[in-house]
Amino acid sequence: MGTILYLVGLVCAVMAVLDIFKRNISTVGKVLASLLVLLTSWAGLLVYYFYAKDHLEEWFR
């Protein structure tokens, strides 16, 4: 069961990083946001999808 949760988290993290790199923000912002999502695992994914996704372009112009 743990392996399945790990793989689901990994796929979601990769999807989030791809979404971050599609946005119109600076390269430094893309790298920072991607690292935060990848390093914080599920908590970072939840924060990204429920809050930061809509506000990312405001923060890293």
N, C-alpha and C positions, 0 to 999 in steps of 0.2 A: 504494500500500500504506500509506503514511503517513497518508493521509486516512482510510482505513478504521479504522486504529488510533486516530486522534484521535476519530472519531465514536463508536467503541465505548467509549472512555474517557469521553467526554462523557455518553453515555447511562448508564453505570455510576455516574458521579459524581452525576447528577441522581437516580438511584434511591437512592443512599446518602443524599443530602440529604433526600429525601422520607421515608426510613426514620428518619432522625434526628429530623425534626419530628413524627413520630408517637409518639415516646417520651415518657414522663412525666418530663421533666427541666425545669430552669429555662430561661427564654428566653435568658439569657446563655450557658448551656451549649449550647443548640441552635445559636446563632449561632457560637460558638467552634468547636464540632465541625464544623459545616458549612464554615466558612472553612478549617479545617485540611485537610479532605478535598478541597476545591476547589483550594486553593493548592499542595498537594503532589502532585497528579496521581495517577499509577499507584501510587506508594509509599503515599500516603495511603489510597487505595482498598484496597490489600492489607492494610495495618495495620487499617483499619476492619473489613473483612469477616472477617479471621482472628483478631483479638484484641479490638479496642475495642467491637465490636458487643455483646458479652456483658458488658462492664464499664462501659459508658457511664453507666448509671443510678447506679452506685456513685460515680462521679467527680463528677457534676454534679447532686446532689440539691438 
